[in-house]
Amino acid sequence: MPIYHAIILGIVQGLTEFFPVSSSAHLEITRAAFGWQQLDGDLETFFDVAVHLGTLLGAIIYLRADIVRYAKAALAPLRHQPLNQEGRIGWFLMLSAVPAGLVGVFFASSINNADNLTVIALALIVFGLLLAFADGRQASRGQGDFRLADSLLIGLGQALALQPGVSRSGATLSVARFLGFERDAAARLVFLMSLPVIAGAGVFAFLGLLGSEISRSFWAVFVSGATAAAITGFFAVWVTMRLIQARSFMVFVWYRIVLGFAILGLLPAGWL
């Protein structure tokens, strides 16, 4: 894989991981549109790990204040202090990763084969419409109102998002809005919830690579992709948080619908 391929794919991954438009769908679309072949076996897995961990780093940098606050509060009992609401939220954020983790472990092979572009296009459209419907509901709940039931329900949304085209942030934002969370609170919570899932998926894939031989010549490719993903991941979180303070999620909804129908139109012509 040339380095510029890795940088472009890293940019696509970083931007679309946190925009509610599905990063896995955009990676498949990008490869199909340019005719880029996926790497073989362990190299492909290692590249995916690299760009996901790059995206994770970008999000951690942006959300570092929230991460430190909730982590310190969650660990208060170790300092012989009571567990307050922020501490409980910290644990709820971690627990939200359980549904996606279980689906990822037990259905990994099915997920890896779920990259059919027709299915991806339909998922972009259908779940885009669901996001539009959810975003139109009245909301009054803030970040401090996050409860265990919310954690598990939004976590189920993350599990659905393992299908390319659904979008982790799109599905979780939809559930959070259905549950009555205001846009700003919903976005910040679901971005925080995504961190354990991304980290867990990276560690799981890395463990599967132990003992694999990775050529030194590919390290520049992996580092380039991860760096591009980290920078654009930070940018995507920043843009999303700024955008929703003044507008709704409809710009993403329309993008998903247009892209989905464009894919369905281009497939019969053999252009994808």
C-alpha atoms as an extended CHARMM CRD file, in Angstrom:
* protein
*
       272  EXT
         1         1  MET       CA              0.0000000000        0.0000000000        0.0000000000  PROA      1               0.0000000000
         2         2  PRO       CA              1.4700000000        3.3980000000       -0.9680000000  PROA      2               0.0000000000
         3         3  ILE       CA              1.7510000000        5.9260000000        1.8490000000  PROA      3               0.0000000000
         4         4  TYR       CA             -0.7070000000        8.3130000000        0.1990000000  PROA      4               0.0000000000
         5         5  HSD       CA             -3.3250000000        5.5200000000        0.1990000000  PROA      5               0.0000000000
         6         6  ALA       CA             -2.7740000000        5.1190000000        3.9440000000  PROA      6               0.0000000000
         7         7  ILE       CA             -3.0790000000        8.8690000000        4.5530000000  PROA      7               0.0000000000
         8         8  ILE       CA             -6.3060000000        9.1450000000        2.5590000000  PROA      8               0.0000000000
         9         9  LEU       CA             -7.8270000000        6.1300000000        4.3150000000  PROA      9               0.0000000000
        10        10  GLY       CA             -6.6690000000        7.5340000000        7.6730000000  PROA      10              0.0000000000
        11        11  ILE       CA             -8.3630000000       10.8570000000        6.8990000000  PROA      11              0.0000000000
        12        12  VAL       CA            -11.5660000000        9.0660000000        5.8820000000  PROA      12              0.0000000000
        13        13  GLN       CA            -11.4810000000        6.9340000000        9.0360000000  PROA      13              0.0000000000
        14        14  GLY       CA            -10.7980000000        9.8710000000       11.3570000000  PROA      14              0.0000000000
        15        15  LEU       CA            -13.5130000000       12.1060000000        9.9280000000  PROA      15              0.0000000000
        16        16  THR       CA            -16.2480000000        9.5080000000        9.6070000000  PROA      16              0.0000000000
        17        17  GLU       CA            -15.6730000000        7.6770000000       12.9140000000  PROA      17              0.0000000000
        18        18  PHE       CA            -17.2760000000       10.5550000000       14.8070000000  PROA      18              0.0000000000
        19        19  PHE       CA            -19.4530000000       12.1230000000       12.1480000000  PROA      19              0.0000000000
        20        20  PRO       CA            -22.6680000000       10.0160000000       12.2030000000  PROA      20              0.0000000000
        21        21  VAL       CA            -22.0990000000        8.6880000000        8.6870000000  PROA      21              0.0000000000
        22        22  SER       CA            -20.3050000000        5.3140000000        9.2400000000  PROA      22              0.0000000000
        23        23  SER       CA            -16.5200000000        5.0620000000        8.9830000000  PROA      23              0.0000000000
        24        24  SER       CA            -16.5560000000        1.4000000000        7.8970000000  PROA      24              0.0000000000
        25        25  ALA       CA            -18.9330000000        2.2510000000        5.0380000000  PROA      25              0.0000000000
        26        26  HSD       CA            -16.7340000000        5.1030000000        3.8680000000  PROA      26              0.0000000000
        27        27  LEU       CA            -13.5980000000        2.9740000000        3.9450000000  PROA      27              0.0000000000
        28        28  GLU       CA            -15.3270000000        0.3700000000        1.7560000000  PROA      28              0.0000000000
        29        29  ILE       CA            -16.6760000000        3.0480000000       -0.5810000000  PROA      29              0.0000000000
        30        30  THR       CA            -13.2750000000        4.7310000000       -0.8780000000  PROA      30              0.0000000000
        31        31  ARG       CA            -11.5330000000        1.4620000000       -1.7270000000  PROA      31              0.0000000000
        32        32  ALA       CA            -14.2320000000        0.5440000000       -4.2440000000  PROA      32              0.0000000000
        33        33  ALA       CA            -14.2940000000        3.9920000000       -5.8670000000  PROA      33              0.0000000000
        34        34  PHE       CA            -10.5200000000        4.1000000000       -6.4310000000  PROA      34              0.0000000000
        35        35  GLY       CA            -10.1200000000        0.3970000000       -7.1140000000  PROA      35              0.0000000000
        36        36  TRP       CA             -7.7260000000       -0.0490000000       -4.2080000000  PROA      36              0.0000000000
        37        37  GLN       CA             -7.2250000000       -3.6260000000       -3.1680000000  PROA      37              0.0000000000
        38        38  GLN       CA             -7.3100000000       -4.4120000000        0.5300000000  PROA      38              0.0000000000
        39        39  LEU       CA             -4.1470000000       -5.6510000000        2.1510000000  PROA      39              0.0000000000
        40        40  ASP       CA             -3.7850000000       -9.3620000000        2.7220000000  PROA      40              0.0000000000
        41        41  GLY       CA             -4.4880000000      -11.0630000000        6.0420000000  PROA      41              0.0000000000
        42        42  ASP       CA             -2.5800000000       -9.6960000000        9.0100000000  PROA      42              0.0000000000
        43        43  LEU       CA             -1.5060000000       -6.5230000000        7.2010000000  PROA      43              0.0000000000
        44        44  GLU       CA             -5.1160000000       -5.4690000000        6.6660000000  PROA      44              0.0000000000
        45        45  THR       CA             -5.9570000000       -6.1540000000       10.3170000000  PROA      45              0.0000000000
        46        46  PHE       CA             -2.8740000000       -4.3110000000       11.5020000000  PROA      46              0.0000000000
        47        47  PHE       CA             -3.7070000000       -1.2800000000        9.3470000000  PROA      47              0.0000000000
        48        48  ASP       CA             -7.2800000000       -1.2000000000       10.6860000000  PROA      48              0.0000000000
        49        49  VAL       CA             -5.9120000000       -1.3590000000       14.2410000000  PROA      49              0.0000000000
        50        50  ALA       CA             -3.4940000000        1.4820000000       13.4880000000  PROA      50              0.0000000000
        51        51  VAL       CA             -6.1010000000        3.8940000000       12.0920000000  PROA      51              0.0000000000
        52        52  HSD       CA             -8.6230000000        3.0580000000       14.8170000000  PROA      52              0.0000000000
        53        53  LEU       CA             -6.0660000000        3.7050000000       17.5430000000  PROA      53              0.0000000000
        54        54  GLY       CA             -5.1140000000        6.9300000000       15.7740000000  PROA      54              0.0000000000
        55        55  THR       CA             -8.7640000000        7.9880000000       15.8260000000  PROA      55              0.0000000000
        56        56  LEU       CA             -8.9420000000        7.0140000000       19.4910000000  PROA      56              0.0000000000
        57        57  LEU       CA             -5.9720000000        9.2510000000       20.2960000000  PROA      57              0.0000000000
        58        58  GLY       CA             -7.5610000000       12.2380000000       18.5660000000  PROA      58              0.0000000000
        59        59  ALA       CA            -10.8030000000       11.8170000000       20.5090000000  PROA      59              0.0000000000
        60        60  ILE       CA             -8.9880000000       11.3370000000       23.8230000000  PROA      60              0.0000000000
        61        61  ILE       CA             -7.1140000000       14.6040000000       23.3090000000  PROA      61              0.0000000000
        62        62  TYR       CA            -10.3630000000       16.4940000000       22.6950000000  PROA      62              0.0000000000
        63        63  LEU       CA            -12.3250000000       14.8140000000       25.5030000000  PROA      63              0.0000000000
        64        64  ARG       CA             -9.4430000000       14.6690000000       27.9970000000  PROA      64              0.0000000000
        65        65  ALA       CA            -11.1420000000       16.9060000000       30.5870000000  PROA      65              0.0000000000
        66        66  ASP       CA            -14.2710000000       14.7170000000       30.6590000000  PROA      66              0.0000000000
        67        67  ILE       CA            -12.1890000000       11.5380000000       30.7490000000  PROA      67              0.0000000000
        68        68  VAL       CA            -10.1170000000       12.7270000000       33.7080000000  PROA      68              0.0000000000
        69        69  ARG       CA            -13.1820000000       13.9780000000       35.6020000000  PROA      69              0.0000000000
        70        70  TYR       CA            -15.2010000000       10.7740000000       35.2190000000  PROA      70              0.0000000000
        71        71  ALA       CA            -12.2100000000        8.4920000000       35.7730000000  PROA      71              0.0000000000
        72        72  LYS       CA            -11.2430000000       10.2450000000       39.0140000000  PROA      72              0.0000000000
        73        73  ALA       CA            -14.8250000000       10.1640000000       40.2450000000  PROA      73              0.0000000000
        74        74  ALA       CA            -15.2430000000        6.4700000000       39.3130000000  PROA      74              0.0000000000
        75        75  LEU       CA            -12.1090000000        5.5530000000       41.2700000000  PROA      75              0.0000000000
        76        76  ALA       CA            -13.1130000000        7.5550000000       44.3630000000  PROA      76              0.0000000000
        77        77  PRO       CA            -13.8460000000        4.4030000000       46.4610000000  PROA      77              0.0000000000
        78        78  LEU       CA            -10.1640000000        3.4640000000       46.1350000000  PROA      78              0.0000000000
        79        79  ARG       CA             -9.4110000000        6.7260000000       47.9690000000  PROA      79              0.0000000000
        80        80  HSD       CA            -12.0550000000        5.8500000000       50.5980000000  PROA      80              0.0000000000
        81        81  GLN       CA            -14.4470000000        8.4590000000       49.2190000000  PROA      81              0.0000000000
        82        82  PRO       CA            -18.1250000000        7.9460000000       48.3210000000  PROA      82              0.0000000000
        83        83  LEU       CA            -19.1420000000        7.2620000000       44.7240000000  PROA      83              0.0000000000
        84        84  ASN       CA            -21.0090000000       10.3440000000       43.4820000000  PROA      84              0.0000000000
        85        85  GLN       CA            -23.1230000000       10.7630000000       40.3310000000  PROA      85              0.0000000000
        86        86  GLU       CA            -20.0910000000       11.5500000000       38.1760000000  PROA      86              0.0000000000
        87        87  GLY       CA            -18.4340000000        8.3760000000       39.4300000000  PROA      87              0.0000000000
        88        88  ARG       CA            -21.5010000000        6.3320000000       38.5700000000  PROA      88              0.0000000000
        89        89  ILE       CA            -21.5680000000        7.9040000000       35.1040000000  PROA      89              0.0000000000
        90        90  GLY       CA            -17.9320000000        6.8780000000       34.6780000000  PROA      90              0.0000000000
        91        91  TRP       CA            -18.8250000000        3.2430000000       35.3750000000  PROA      91              0.0000000000
        92        92  PHE       CA            -21.9580000000        3.4440000000       33.2040000000  PROA      92              0.0000000000
        93        93  LEU       CA            -19.8250000000        4.6760000000       30.2920000000  PROA      93              0.0000000000
        94        94  MET       CA            -17.5860000000        1.6320000000       30.6650000000  PROA      94              0.0000000000
        95        95  LEU       CA            -20.5380000000       -0.7620000000       30.9570000000  PROA      95              0.0000000000
        96        96  SER       CA            -22.0250000000        0.6250000000       27.7490000000  PROA      96              0.0000000000
        97        97  ALA       CA            -19.2480000000       -1.1440000000       25.8280000000  PROA      97              0.0000000000
        98        98  VAL       CA            -20.4250000000       -4.6110000000       26.9230000000  PROA      98              0.0000000000
        99        99  PRO       CA            -23.1600000000       -5.2000000000       24.2650000000  PROA      99              0.0000000000
       100       100  ALA       CA            -20.8760000000       -4.1870000000       21.3800000000  PROA      100             0.0000000000
       101       101  GLY       CA            -18.0130000000       -6.1920000000       22.8620000000  PROA      101             0.0000000000
       102       102  LEU       CA            -20.1030000000       -9.3670000000       23.0870000000  PROA      102             0.0000000000
       103       103  VAL       CA            -21.4030000000       -8.9690000000       19.5330000000  PROA      103             0.0000000000
       104       104  GLY       CA            -17.8860000000       -8.2730000000       18.2710000000  PROA      104             0.0000000000
       105       105  VAL       CA            -16.4380000000      -11.3760000000       19.9410000000  PROA      105             0.0000000000
       106       106  PHE       CA            -19.1700000000      -13.8520000000       18.9950000000  PROA      106             0.0000000000
       107       107  PHE       CA            -20.1060000000      -12.5300000000       15.5450000000  PROA      107             0.0000000000
       108       108  ALA       CA            -16.7280000000      -11.2540000000       14.3050000000  PROA      108             0.0000000000
       109       109  SER       CA            -16.6970000000      -13.4430000000       11.1870000000  PROA      109             0.0000000000
       110       110  SER       CA            -20.1960000000      -12.3660000000       10.1450000000  PROA      110             0.0000000000
       111       111  ILE       CA            -19.3080000000       -8.6920000000       10.6510000000  PROA      111             0.0000000000
       112       112  ASN       CA            -16.1370000000       -9.0060000000        8.5940000000  PROA      112             0.0000000000
       113       113  ASN       CA            -18.2130000000      -10.3260000000        5.6780000000  PROA      113             0.0000000000
       114       114  ALA       CA            -20.9130000000       -7.6430000000        5.9630000000  PROA      114             0.0000000000
       115       115  ASP       CA            -19.3490000000       -5.1820000000        3.5090000000  PROA      115             0.0000000000
       116       116  ASN       CA            -21.8360000000       -5.6030000000        0.6350000000  PROA      116             0.0000000000
       117       117  LEU       CA            -22.2840000000       -2.1390000000       -0.8780000000  PROA      117             0.0000000000
       118       118  THR       CA            -26.0300000000       -2.5810000000       -1.4130000000  PROA      118             0.0000000000
       119       119  VAL       CA            -26.5360000000       -3.3870000000        2.2680000000  PROA      119             0.0000000000
       120       120  ILE       CA            -24.2740000000       -0.4760000000        3.2210000000  PROA      120             0.0000000000
       121       121  ALA       CA            -26.3090000000        1.9230000000        1.0560000000  PROA      121             0.0000000000
       122       122  LEU       CA            -29.6090000000        0.7730000000        2.5540000000  PROA      122             0.0000000000
       123       123  ALA       CA            -28.1860000000        1.0680000000        6.0890000000  PROA      123             0.0000000000
       124       124  LEU       CA            -27.0200000000        4.6350000000        5.3610000000  PROA      124             0.0000000000
       125       125  ILE       CA            -30.5230000000        5.6200000000        4.2470000000  PROA      125             0.0000000000
       126       126  VAL       CA            -32.5940000000        3.7760000000        6.8550000000  PROA      126             0.0000000000
       127       127  PHE       CA            -30.5120000000        4.7350000000        9.8720000000  PROA      127             0.0000000000
       128       128  GLY       CA            -30.1950000000        8.2730000000        8.5370000000  PROA      128             0.0000000000
       129       129  LEU       CA            -33.9790000000        8.5610000000        8.5760000000  PROA      129             0.0000000000
       130       130  LEU       CA            -34.0420000000        7.1360000000       12.1210000000  PROA      130             0.0000000000
       131       131  LEU       CA            -31.5410000000        9.8010000000       13.2080000000  PROA      131             0.0000000000
       132       132  ALA       CA            -33.7550000000       12.4970000000       11.6630000000  PROA      132             0.0000000000
       133       133  PHE       CA            -36.8180000000       11.1870000000       13.4990000000  PROA      133             0.0000000000
       134       134  ALA       CA            -34.9780000000       10.9150000000       16.8140000000  PROA      134             0.0000000000
       135       135  ASP       CA            -33.4180000000       14.3540000000       16.4720000000  PROA      135             0.0000000000
       136       136  GLY       CA            -36.8380000000       15.9400000000       16.0250000000  PROA      136             0.0000000000
       137       137  ARG       CA            -38.0400000000       14.8330000000       19.4540000000  PROA      137             0.0000000000
       138       138  GLN       CA            -38.2190000000       17.1620000000       22.4350000000  PROA      138             0.0000000000
       139       139  ALA       CA            -35.3210000000       16.7630000000       24.8390000000  PROA      139             0.0000000000
       140       140  SER       CA            -34.5700000000       18.0810000000       28.3190000000  PROA      140             0.0000000000
       141       141  ARG       CA            -32.0080000000       15.6670000000       29.8110000000  PROA      141             0.0000000000
       142       142  GLY       CA            -28.4310000000       16.7400000000       30.4180000000  PROA      142             0.0000000000
       143       143  GLN       CA            -25.1590000000       14.8730000000       30.7740000000  PROA      143             0.0000000000
       144       144  GLY       CA            -25.6560000000       14.4500000000       34.5040000000  PROA      144             0.0000000000
       145       145  ASP       CA            -28.9290000000       12.5560000000       33.9480000000  PROA      145             0.0000000000
       146       146  PHE       CA            -27.1410000000        9.5340000000       32.4690000000  PROA      146             0.0000000000
       147       147  ARG       CA            -28.3090000000        6.2990000000       34.1480000000  PROA      147             0.0000000000
       148       148  LEU       CA            -27.5530000000        2.5750000000       33.9540000000  PROA      148             0.0000000000
       149       149  ALA       CA            -30.5700000000        1.8750000000       31.7310000000  PROA      149             0.0000000000
       150       150  ASP       CA            -29.4180000000        4.6150000000       29.3330000000  PROA      150             0.0000000000
       151       151  SER       CA            -25.9720000000        3.0340000000       29.2570000000  PROA      151             0.0000000000
       152       152  LEU       CA            -27.2970000000       -0.3840000000       28.2690000000  PROA      152             0.0000000000
       153       153  LEU       CA            -29.7900000000        0.9150000000       25.7030000000  PROA      153             0.0000000000
       154       154  ILE       CA            -27.2620000000        3.1660000000       23.9870000000  PROA      154             0.0000000000
       155       155  GLY       CA            -24.7830000000        0.2920000000       24.2200000000  PROA      155             0.0000000000
       156       156  LEU       CA            -27.1880000000       -1.8200000000       22.1710000000  PROA      156             0.0000000000
       157       157  GLY       CA            -27.0750000000        0.9470000000       19.5650000000  PROA      157             0.0000000000
       158       158  GLN       CA            -23.3070000000        0.5510000000       19.4530000000  PROA      158             0.0000000000
       159       159  ALA       CA            -23.7340000000       -3.1710000000       18.8740000000  PROA      159             0.0000000000
       160       160  LEU       CA            -26.0120000000       -2.5270000000       15.8670000000  PROA      160             0.0000000000
       161       161  ALA       CA            -23.3870000000       -0.1850000000       14.4490000000  PROA      161             0.0000000000
       162       162  LEU       CA            -20.9640000000       -3.0510000000       13.8500000000  PROA      162             0.0000000000
       163       163  GLN       CA            -22.8000000000       -3.4450000000       10.5250000000  PROA      163             0.0000000000
       164       164  PRO       CA            -21.0750000000       -1.1040000000        8.0250000000  PROA      164             0.0000000000
       165       165  GLY       CA            -23.3780000000        1.7430000000        7.0250000000  PROA      165             0.0000000000
       166       166  VAL       CA            -25.1760000000        2.0160000000       10.3620000000  PROA      166             0.0000000000
       167       167  SER       CA            -22.5560000000        4.2560000000       12.0720000000  PROA      167             0.0000000000
       168       168  ARG       CA            -21.6240000000        3.9440000000       15.7250000000  PROA      168             0.0000000000
       169       169  SER       CA            -22.1340000000        7.6320000000       16.4670000000  PROA      169             0.0000000000
       170       170  GLY       CA            -25.2810000000        7.7520000000       14.3150000000  PROA      170             0.0000000000
       171       171  ALA       CA            -26.9420000000        4.8050000000       16.0670000000  PROA      171             0.0000000000
       172       172  THR       CA            -25.9570000000        5.9160000000       19.5550000000  PROA      172             0.0000000000
       173       173  LEU       CA            -26.9820000000        9.5200000000       18.9240000000  PROA      173             0.0000000000
       174       174  SER       CA            -30.3600000000        8.2720000000       17.7060000000  PROA      174             0.0000000000
       175       175  VAL       CA            -30.9030000000        6.2110000000       20.8580000000  PROA      175             0.0000000000
       176       176  ALA       CA            -29.7050000000        9.0490000000       23.0990000000  PROA      176             0.0000000000
       177       177  ARG       CA            -32.0830000000       11.5020000000       21.4270000000  PROA      177             0.0000000000
       178       178  PHE       CA            -34.9560000000        8.9890000000       21.7330000000  PROA      178             0.0000000000
       179       179  LEU       CA            -34.1410000000        8.8130000000       25.4440000000  PROA      179             0.0000000000
       180       180  GLY       CA            -34.5600000000       12.5910000000       25.7410000000  PROA      180             0.0000000000
       181       181  PHE       CA            -30.9450000000       13.8200000000       25.9010000000  PROA      181             0.0000000000
       182       182  GLU       CA            -30.2020000000       17.2750000000       24.5450000000  PROA      182             0.0000000000
       183       183  ARG       CA            -27.9610000000       17.3620000000       21.4610000000  PROA      183             0.0000000000
       184       184  ASP       CA            -24.8260000000       18.5770000000       23.2270000000  PROA      184             0.0000000000
       185       185  ALA       CA            -25.1970000000       16.0740000000       26.0730000000  PROA      185             0.0000000000
       186       186  ALA       CA            -26.0250000000       13.2360000000       23.6700000000  PROA      186             0.0000000000
       187       187  ALA       CA            -22.9790000000       13.9090000000       21.4900000000  PROA      187             0.0000000000
       188       188  ARG       CA            -20.5430000000       14.2190000000       24.3850000000  PROA      188             0.0000000000
       189       189  LEU       CA            -21.8640000000       11.0530000000       26.0400000000  PROA      189             0.0000000000
       190       190  VAL       CA            -21.7790000000        8.9180000000       22.8940000000  PROA      190             0.0000000000
       191       191  PHE       CA            -18.2770000000       10.1020000000       22.0150000000  PROA      191             0.0000000000
       192       192  LEU       CA            -17.1190000000        9.1280000000       25.4940000000  PROA      192             0.0000000000
       193       193  MET       CA            -18.9350000000        5.7970000000       25.1820000000  PROA      193             0.0000000000
       194       194  SER       CA            -17.1590000000        5.0500000000       21.9150000000  PROA      194             0.0000000000
       195       195  LEU       CA            -13.6970000000        5.2190000000       23.4840000000  PROA      195             0.0000000000
       196       196  PRO       CA            -13.8340000000        1.8890000000       25.3890000000  PROA      196             0.0000000000
       197       197  VAL       CA            -15.2870000000        0.1610000000       22.3080000000  PROA      197             0.0000000000
       198       198  ILE       CA            -12.5980000000        1.4970000000       19.9570000000  PROA      198             0.0000000000
       199       199  ALA       CA             -9.8670000000        0.7100000000       22.4900000000  PROA      199             0.0000000000
       200       200  GLY       CA            -11.2500000000       -2.7770000000       23.1480000000  PROA      200             0.0000000000
       201       201  ALA       CA            -11.5190000000       -3.5770000000       19.4350000000  PROA      201             0.0000000000
       202       202  GLY       CA             -7.9460000000       -2.4050000000       18.9390000000  PROA      202             0.0000000000
       203       203  VAL       CA             -6.6130000000       -4.5400000000       21.7810000000  PROA      203             0.0000000000
       204       204  PHE       CA             -8.6260000000       -7.5730000000       20.6140000000  PROA      204             0.0000000000
       205       205  ALA       CA             -7.2710000000       -7.2680000000       17.0740000000  PROA      205             0.0000000000
       206       206  PHE       CA             -3.7320000000       -6.6560000000       18.3430000000  PROA      206             0.0000000000
       207       207  LEU       CA             -3.8190000000       -9.8310000000       20.4440000000  PROA      207             0.0000000000
       208       208  GLY       CA             -4.8130000000      -11.7380000000       17.3290000000  PROA      208             0.0000000000
       209       209  LEU       CA             -1.7030000000      -10.4130000000       15.6010000000  PROA      209             0.0000000000
       210       210  LEU       CA              0.7500000000      -11.6510000000       18.2200000000  PROA      210             0.0000000000
       211       211  GLY       CA              3.3720000000      -13.7600000000       16.5460000000  PROA      211             0.0000000000
       212       212  SER       CA              2.6110000000      -12.3640000000       13.0780000000  PROA      212             0.0000000000
       213       213  GLU       CA              5.4700000000      -11.1830000000       10.9220000000  PROA      213             0.0000000000
       214       214  ILE       CA              5.0070000000       -7.5500000000        9.8600000000  PROA      214             0.0000000000
       215       215  SER       CA              7.5780000000       -6.2300000000        7.4010000000  PROA      215             0.0000000000
       216       216  ARG       CA              9.4660000000       -3.1190000000        8.5100000000  PROA      216             0.0000000000
       217       217  SER       CA              8.6170000000       -1.4910000000        5.1980000000  PROA      217             0.0000000000
       218       218  PHE       CA              4.9580000000       -1.3150000000        6.2220000000  PROA      218             0.0000000000
       219       219  TRP       CA              5.5460000000        0.6010000000        9.4440000000  PROA      219             0.0000000000
       220       220  ALA       CA              5.6930000000        3.9410000000        7.6130000000  PROA      220             0.0000000000
       221       221  VAL       CA              2.3270000000        3.0950000000        6.0400000000  PROA      221             0.0000000000
       222       222  PHE       CA              0.7440000000        2.2550000000        9.3920000000  PROA      222             0.0000000000
       223       223  VAL       CA              2.1600000000        5.3250000000       11.1480000000  PROA      223             0.0000000000
       224       224  SER       CA              1.0280000000        7.6170000000        8.3130000000  PROA      224             0.0000000000
       225       225  GLY       CA             -2.5130000000        6.2450000000        8.4130000000  PROA      225             0.0000000000
       226       226  ALA       CA             -2.7060000000        6.4420000000       12.2160000000  PROA      226             0.0000000000
       227       227  THR       CA             -1.4180000000       10.0190000000       12.2870000000  PROA      227             0.0000000000
       228       228  ALA       CA             -3.9130000000       11.1470000000        9.6580000000  PROA      228             0.0000000000
       229       229  ALA       CA             -6.7160000000        9.4160000000       11.5900000000  PROA      229             0.0000000000
       230       230  ALA       CA             -5.6820000000       11.0630000000       14.8820000000  PROA      230             0.0000000000
       231       231  ILE       CA             -5.6630000000       14.5820000000       13.4290000000  PROA      231             0.0000000000
       232       232  THR       CA             -8.9370000000       14.2260000000       11.5680000000  PROA      232             0.0000000000
       233       233  GLY       CA            -10.5690000000       12.3660000000       14.4830000000  PROA      233             0.0000000000
       234       234  PHE       CA             -9.8660000000       15.3470000000       16.7430000000  PROA      234             0.0000000000
       235       235  PHE       CA            -11.2080000000       17.6740000000       14.0370000000  PROA      235             0.0000000000
       236       236  ALA       CA            -14.3800000000       15.5900000000       13.5630000000  PROA      236             0.0000000000
       237       237  VAL       CA            -15.2600000000       15.6800000000       17.2800000000  PROA      237             0.0000000000
       238       238  TRP       CA            -14.5670000000       19.4360000000       17.3990000000  PROA      238             0.0000000000
       239       239  VAL       CA            -16.6990000000       20.1530000000       14.3170000000  PROA      239             0.0000000000
       240       240  THR       CA            -19.5860000000       17.9790000000       15.5060000000  PROA      240             0.0000000000
       241       241  MET       CA            -19.6970000000       19.5910000000       18.9460000000  PROA      241             0.0000000000
       242       242  ARG       CA            -19.6010000000       23.0920000000       17.4290000000  PROA      242             0.0000000000
       243       243  LEU       CA            -22.1350000000       22.3070000000       14.7130000000  PROA      243             0.0000000000
       244       244  ILE       CA            -24.8410000000       20.8820000000       16.9370000000  PROA      244             0.0000000000
       245       245  GLN       CA            -24.7340000000       23.8770000000       19.2690000000  PROA      245             0.0000000000
       246       246  ALA       CA            -26.1750000000       25.9760000000       16.4430000000  PROA      246             0.0000000000
       247       247  ARG       CA            -27.8490000000       23.4200000000       14.1910000000  PROA      247             0.0000000000
       248       248  SER       CA            -29.4010000000       19.9530000000       14.1870000000  PROA      248             0.0000000000
       249       249  PHE       CA            -28.0370000000       16.6520000000       12.8710000000  PROA      249             0.0000000000
       250       250  MET       CA            -29.9350000000       17.1200000000        9.5990000000  PROA      250             0.0000000000
       251       251  VAL       CA            -26.8270000000       17.9700000000        7.5820000000  PROA      251             0.0000000000
       252       252  PHE       CA            -25.5610000000       14.4440000000        8.3230000000  PROA      252             0.0000000000
       253       253  VAL       CA            -28.9850000000       12.9350000000        7.6240000000  PROA      253             0.0000000000
       254       254  TRP       CA            -29.1740000000       14.4860000000        4.1550000000  PROA      254             0.0000000000
       255       255  TYR       CA            -25.5990000000       13.4650000000        3.4220000000  PROA      255             0.0000000000
       256       256  ARG       CA            -26.3630000000        9.8420000000        4.3530000000  PROA      256             0.0000000000
       257       257  ILE       CA            -29.5110000000        9.7320000000        2.2170000000  PROA      257             0.0000000000
       258       258  VAL       CA            -27.8530000000       11.2850000000       -0.8440000000  PROA      258             0.0000000000
       259       259  LEU       CA            -24.8090000000        9.0190000000       -0.5160000000  PROA      259             0.0000000000
       260       260  GLY       CA            -26.9640000000        5.9150000000       -0.0620000000  PROA      260             0.0000000000
       261       261  PHE       CA            -29.0300000000        6.5890000000       -3.1840000000  PROA      261             0.0000000000
       262       262  ALA       CA            -25.8820000000        7.5230000000       -5.1190000000  PROA      262             0.0000000000
       263       263  ILE       CA            -24.3490000000        4.1300000000       -4.2920000000  PROA      263             0.0000000000
       264       264  LEU       CA            -27.5350000000        2.3270000000       -5.3320000000  PROA      264             0.0000000000
       265       265  GLY       CA            -27.4840000000        4.2680000000       -8.6050000000  PROA      265             0.0000000000
       266       266  LEU       CA            -23.7970000000        3.6710000000       -9.3750000000  PROA      266             0.0000000000
       267       267  LEU       CA            -23.7150000000       -0.0640000000       -8.5930000000  PROA      267             0.0000000000
       268       268  PRO       CA            -25.7200000000       -1.2180000000      -11.6610000000  PROA      268             0.0000000000
       269       269  ALA       CA            -23.3990000000        0.8170000000      -13.8940000000  PROA      269             0.0000000000
       270       270  GLY       CA            -20.4060000000       -1.0220000000      -12.4770000000  PROA      270             0.0000000000
       271       271  TRP       CA            -18.7840000000        2.1980000000      -11.2230000000  PROA      271             0.0000000000
       272       272  LEU       CA            -18.3450000000        0.8200000000       -7.6980000000  PROA      272             0.0000000000
